[in-house]
Amino acid sequence: MENKREVPNFVKASSWLLSLIVFAIGFWHTYLGLKEMKPFGSEYGALSAAAIVLLLLLISYWFAVDGLKWALWIYLCCGAIFFICNLNYFYPSYVARTLIQNEAKALNDTLQRYTNGTSVLNSEENDQAVSDYLNMSSLEDQIVTEISNLGYGPNAKQLTNKFNSISSKYSVQPINIGPAVGFVSSDPVVTEKQKKEIKPFFDDAVGSLLLKGILRVADPKMFDQGRKELGSLRKEYTDTLNSIASDNKTDYKLDSIKTNKNVAHIVTFVTKLNTVIDKINKGNKKTETLSKLKESQYPRADKLGTIKHTLTSVTERISEIDTWVIIIFCLVIDLLVPLAIYLFLRKKDDEAPKKLFTNPINFNKK
């Protein structure tokens, strides 16, 4: 007859203790992962939901170890809930800064693409005119920046010549700034005065393409207003978004994520950008001149800690090492360790029901 090795009591006790420890870890982080959802209308509802899953998990796990095979499936379902909720806590907690930095960079790239003339602000019948319009607008911004820094010097004159070469194709009066108005200066008072005097010439030249009907848009005034606001948005948020994208010091706590300064900047920017895009789209003949940022994609920073955001982000970043480290960690805690212990402790088909101790203490013995 084959001798069966008896598992020592302390090994059994240690195995159950380890199971209870990982169950406790899973329970607590399930609560933390559900806090933002506020089940039952309260933060404490998350604690109740986590406790319900924990109790069902403990009951099904005990029956599974005792030999009831179908109880293992109930345990696996509970373990899967623990895994998802734990992932919903650990993932955004440990990669929040990376996610927010990536979002800020993506938003800034979109802003620059929409304002530097490479975006599709055209239609088939006037694509060259719109391209020239955007180039003139870009050159105007460069000239104004040059004046703000060094006054109307050689670089500003060279940019003006490029501007005039484009505008001349549409019979627009060339801009000629004399030395009495435009000259080199580093005095901020002087350069500000120059900018106020010179900028209207370029505004009129750019606007003339709309007034003359060269650009076939539905509402030239709204289209031009949207374009100008888009340029203002670039000046206002380029540095801010770059700063968020390179910020390695700010801590992002899930329980106060919506009030974080950087997150608030991102949310406000997305709202403003979509408002400007609406004006440009309504002003142009086409309704989709520029694509609005989809609500399902931006902003995301304020949605850290929600299960939908976590699962979406994990799917998108599945090739990243930090994503896999967190997935494996949650799998080990919530599923693999309890399953390994189950394999050690489970009752075999030919065994009597298991007890925690093979020689229980008899307290009635005198």
Buried (B, 14 or more C-beta within 10 A) or exposed (E): EEEEEEEEBEEBEEBBEBBEEBBEBBBBBBBBBBBBBEBEEEBEBBBBBBEEBBEBBBBBBBBBBBBBEEBBEBBBBBBEBBBBBBBBBBBBBBBBBBBBBBBBBBBBEBBBEBBBBEBBBBBEEBEEBBBBBBBBBBBBBBBBBBBEEBBBBEBBBEBBEBBBEBBEEBEBEEBEBEEEEBBEBEEEEBBEBBBEBBBEBBBEBBBBBBEEEBBEBEBBEBBBBBBBBBBEBBEBBBEBBEEBBEBEEBEBEBEEBBEBEBBBBBBEBBEBBBEBBBBBBBBBBBEEBBEBBEEEEBBBBBBBBBBEBBBBBBEEBEEEEEBEEBBEBBBEBBBBBBBBBBEEBBBEEEEEEBEEEEEEEEEEEE
